[in-house]
Amino acid sequence: MDVVVYKYERPINDYGFLEYTYKIGIVPGGEIIKTFHVPFEYEGMDATERQIIAEINAYLKENGFNAVNKF
């Protein structure tokens, strides 16, 4: 089954720091089937985001989903 992975950014303060949320939606229609949240961290934000992306890839592979976009 084809899915699309959406990345949402949300500012958390006046300094421009962001939190990220990844949502997996079914194609066509975009019904959200799973959400992954990347909380803001002053140290190690990139490593945390890479870890979440690895979890998303594992989830897609485990459930037989095919992402139609790059994320």
MDAnalysis code that builds the backbone (N, CA, C; Angstrom):
import MDAnalysis as mda
import numpy as np

u = mda.Universe.empty(213, n_residues=71, atom_resindex=np.repeat(np.arange(71), 3), trajectory=True)
u.add_TopologyAttr("name", ["N", "CA", "C"] * 71)
u.add_TopologyAttr("resid", np.arange(1, 72))
u.add_TopologyAttr("resname", ["MET", "ASP", "VAL", "VAL", "VAL", "TYR", "LYS", "TYR", "GLU", "ARG", "PRO", "ILE", "ASN", "ASP", "TYR", "GLY", "PHE", "LEU", "GLU", "TYR", "THR", "TYR", "LYS", "ILE", "GLY", "ILE", "VAL", "PRO", "GLY", "GLY", "GLU", "ILE", "ILE", "LYS", "THR", "PHE", "HIS", "VAL", "PRO", "PHE", "GLU", "TYR", "GLU", "GLY", "MET", "ASP", "ALA", "THR", "GLU", "ARG", "GLN", "ILE", "ILE", "ALA", "GLU", "ILE", "ASN", "ALA", "TYR", "LEU", "LYS", "GLU", "ASN", "GLY", "PHE", "ASN", "ALA", "VAL", "ASN", "LYS", "PHE"])
u.atoms.positions = np.array([
    [0.847, -1.170, 0.000],
    [0.000, 0.000, 0.000],
    [0.896, 1.237, 0.000],
    [0.522, 2.213, -0.813],
    [1.282, 3.451, -0.885],
    [0.848, 4.409, 0.214],
    [1.827, 5.076, 0.795],
    [1.574, 6.085, 1.825],
    [2.423, 7.307, 1.528],
    [2.033, 8.428, 2.115],
    [2.813, 9.655, 2.035],
    [3.181, 10.050, 3.458],
    [4.408, 10.572, 3.622],
    [4.879, 10.995, 4.934],
    [4.928, 12.522, 4.945],
    [4.143, 13.103, 5.838],
    [4.090, 14.552, 5.992],
    [4.998, 14.970, 7.146],
    [5.663, 16.109, 6.986],
    [6.475, 16.662, 8.075],
    [5.908, 18.026, 8.437],
    [5.503, 18.170, 9.688],
    [4.978, 19.433, 10.189],
    [5.994, 20.049, 11.148],
    [6.162, 21.365, 11.058],
    [7.045, 22.092, 11.963],
    [6.194, 23.013, 12.825],
    [6.542, 23.083, 14.107],
    [5.797, 23.941, 15.025],
    [6.793, 24.733, 15.867],
    [6.720, 26.078, 15.804],
    [7.614, 26.872, 16.654],
    [7.245, 26.698, 18.119],
    [8.268, 26.606, 18.977],
    [7.987, 26.388, 20.399],
    [8.309, 27.592, 21.261],
    [8.996, 28.599, 20.677],
    [9.290, 29.810, 21.448],
    [9.580, 30.956, 20.488],
    [9.906, 32.107, 21.018],
    [10.162, 33.291, 20.202],
    [11.531, 33.286, 19.529],
    [12.368, 32.315, 19.845],
    [13.710, 32.247, 19.274],
    [13.767, 31.441, 17.980],
    [12.653, 30.907, 17.543],
    [12.611, 30.168, 16.290],
    [12.897, 28.684, 16.409],
    [12.988, 28.157, 17.630],
    [13.198, 26.715, 17.791],
    [11.937, 25.968, 17.376],
    [12.120, 24.814, 16.764],
    [11.001, 24.055, 16.220],
    [10.910, 22.659, 16.801],
    [9.692, 22.146, 16.861],
    [9.434, 20.730, 17.093],
    [8.873, 20.186, 15.790],
    [9.096, 18.899, 15.539],
    [8.638, 18.296, 14.306],
    [7.654, 17.167, 14.611],
    [6.688, 17.023, 13.724],
    [5.759, 15.907, 13.784],
    [5.702, 15.291, 12.396],
    [5.916, 13.996, 12.323],
    [5.791, 13.256, 11.067],
    [4.489, 12.479, 11.122],
    [3.705, 12.568, 10.038],
    [2.454, 11.831, 9.963],
    [2.460, 10.990, 8.699],
    [1.985, 9.764, 8.822],
    [1.908, 8.851, 7.695],
    [0.450, 8.771, 7.262],
    [0.209, 9.063, 5.983],
    [-1.148, 9.043, 5.457],
    [-1.269, 8.095, 4.273],
    [-2.430, 7.502, 4.141],
    [-2.705, 6.571, 3.043],
    [-2.947, 7.365, 1.761],
    [-2.435, 6.839, 0.641],
    [-2.663, 7.444, -0.670],
    [-3.670, 6.577, -1.399],
    [-4.716, 7.065, -2.015],
    [-5.143, 8.468, -2.049],
    [-5.956, 8.809, -0.811],
    [-6.199, 10.069, -0.624],
    [-7.047, 10.520, 0.468],
    [-6.302, 11.126, 1.627],
    [-5.149, 10.581, 1.990],
    [-4.341, 11.155, 3.048],
    [-4.796, 10.845, 4.458],
    [-5.644, 9.826, 4.647],
    [-6.059, 9.460, 6.008],
    [-4.838, 9.110, 6.846],
    [-4.666, 9.797, 7.974],
    [-3.499, 9.602, 8.835],
    [-3.631, 8.277, 9.583],
    [-2.593, 7.444, 9.476],
    [-2.622, 6.144, 10.148],
    [-1.605, 6.048, 11.286],
    [-0.610, 6.953, 11.311],
    [0.406, 6.895, 12.364],
    [1.085, 8.255, 12.471],
    [1.434, 8.646, 13.692],
    [2.099, 9.922, 13.950],
    [3.347, 9.681, 14.793],
    [4.430, 10.370, 14.429],
    [5.686, 10.325, 15.176],
    [6.045, 11.758, 15.556],
    [6.418, 11.974, 16.804],
    [6.732, 13.309, 17.298],
    [8.214, 13.411, 17.644],
    [8.844, 14.496, 17.191],
    [10.246, 14.775, 17.516],
    [10.259, 15.985, 18.446],
    [10.408, 15.779, 19.755],
    [10.417, 16.914, 20.685],
    [11.698, 17.728, 20.540],
    [11.601, 19.011, 20.836],
    [12.776, 19.882, 20.750],
    [13.758, 19.548, 21.863],
    [15.039, 19.539, 21.496],
    [16.131, 19.383, 22.459],
    [17.219, 20.374, 22.072],
    [17.816, 21.036, 23.061],
    [18.915, 21.950, 22.759],
    [20.120, 21.184, 22.242],
    [20.369, 20.030, 22.807],
    [21.500, 19.189, 22.404],
    [20.953, 17.917, 21.760],
    [21.464, 17.563, 20.616],
    [21.120, 16.278, 20.026],
    [19.835, 16.237, 19.226],
    [19.333, 17.382, 18.796],
    [18.083, 17.405, 18.029],
    [18.215, 16.621, 16.730],
    [19.346, 16.786, 16.021],
    [19.547, 16.082, 14.757],
    [19.577, 14.576, 14.962],
    [20.232, 14.136, 16.026],
    [20.300, 12.698, 16.308],
    [18.912, 12.152, 16.631],
    [18.121, 12.914, 17.373],
    [16.770, 12.476, 17.712],
    [15.919, 12.377, 16.456],
    [16.042, 13.351, 15.563],
    [15.259, 13.311, 14.324],
    [15.681, 12.133, 13.450],
    [16.976, 11.862, 13.369],
    [17.445, 10.694, 12.603],
    [16.906, 9.398, 13.192],
    [16.835, 9.327, 14.518],
    [16.298, 8.138, 15.184],
    [14.816, 7.960, 14.841],
    [14.049, 9.047, 14.842],
    [12.632, 8.972, 14.508],
    [12.449, 8.558, 13.050],
    [13.277, 9.091, 12.153],
    [13.194, 8.703, 10.739],
    [13.499, 7.220, 10.576],
    [14.461, 6.702, 11.327],
    [14.755, 5.269, 11.297],
    [13.551, 4.471, 11.798],
    [12.874, 4.960, 12.848],
    [11.677, 4.283, 13.350],
    [10.562, 4.304, 12.308],
    [10.421, 5.421, 11.599],
    [9.403, 5.508, 10.546],
    [9.701, 4.492, 9.448],
    [10.967, 4.436, 9.013],
    [11.341, 3.474, 7.971],
    [11.093, 2.043, 8.419],
    [11.400, 1.734, 9.667],
    [11.150, 0.393, 10.199],
    [9.644, 0.096, 10.223],
    [8.845, 1.069, 10.635],
    [7.388, 0.897, 10.671],
    [6.844, 0.640, 9.266],
    [7.332, 1.415, 8.279],
    [6.870, 1.235, 6.905],
    [7.220, -0.160, 6.387],
    [8.452, -0.584, 6.633],
    [8.905, -1.893, 6.162],
    [8.139, -3.021, 6.854],
    [7.957, -2.890, 8.162],
    [7.280, -3.911, 8.964],
    [5.834, -4.116, 8.516],
    [5.181, -3.040, 8.078],
    [3.776, -3.111, 7.704],
    [3.546, -3.180, 6.193],
    [4.612, -3.269, 5.429],
    [4.501, -3.415, 3.983],
    [4.049, -2.160, 3.249],
    [4.332, -0.992, 3.833],
    [3.955, 0.263, 3.204],
    [5.077, 0.757, 2.311],
    [4.698, 1.491, 1.262],
    [5.663, 2.087, 0.331],
    [5.488, 3.593, 0.358],
    [6.484, 4.336, 0.843],
    [6.406, 5.802, 0.883],
    [6.600, 6.343, -0.531],
    [5.673, 7.171, -0.983],
    [5.739, 7.720, -2.340],
    [6.484, 9.059, -2.387],
    [6.934, 9.541, -1.222],
    [7.714, 10.772, -1.173],
    [8.961, 10.563, -0.326],
    [9.925, 11.463, -0.505],
    [11.124, 11.404, 0.334],
    [10.918, 12.298, 1.530],
    [11.393, 11.866, 2.675],
    [11.228, 12.656, 3.895],
    [12.507, 12.663, 4.683],
])
